């Protein structure tokens, strides 16, 4: 879920839903994603826009999930916001949808 929400920045949900099956077929978890080449990730997520930045963030956040959180997405707002590409809105959506924590994600555009 974390990566799908990250991809949704400046992108439609429809496009994210078109891209994520191929991305998650390539890598099912943080360990698999951390092993991928940034260029491979970038090509898959290109339709979502901002692929150079998002691909680097996805690879690095996957590495950090392994290093700091045992490969699991942390159920902690501050820990989420420390991950590359994860701002307050993304962290709020993940906390709410993945962990059932009442949050108030705000889209400013």
Secondary structure as GFF3:
##gff-version 3
##sequence-region A 1 109
A	DSSP	alpha_helix	2	7	.	.	.	ID=ss1
A	DSSP	alpha_helix	13	26	.	.	.	ID=ss2
A	DSSP	alpha_helix	30	34	.	.	.	ID=ss3
A	DSSP	alpha_helix	38	45	.	.	.	ID=ss4
A	DSSP	three_ten_helix	46	48	.	.	.	ID=ss5
A	DSSP	alpha_helix	51	69	.	.	.	ID=ss6
A	DSSP	alpha_helix	77	81	.	.	.	ID=ss7
A	DSSP	alpha_helix	88	99	.	.	.	ID=ss8
###
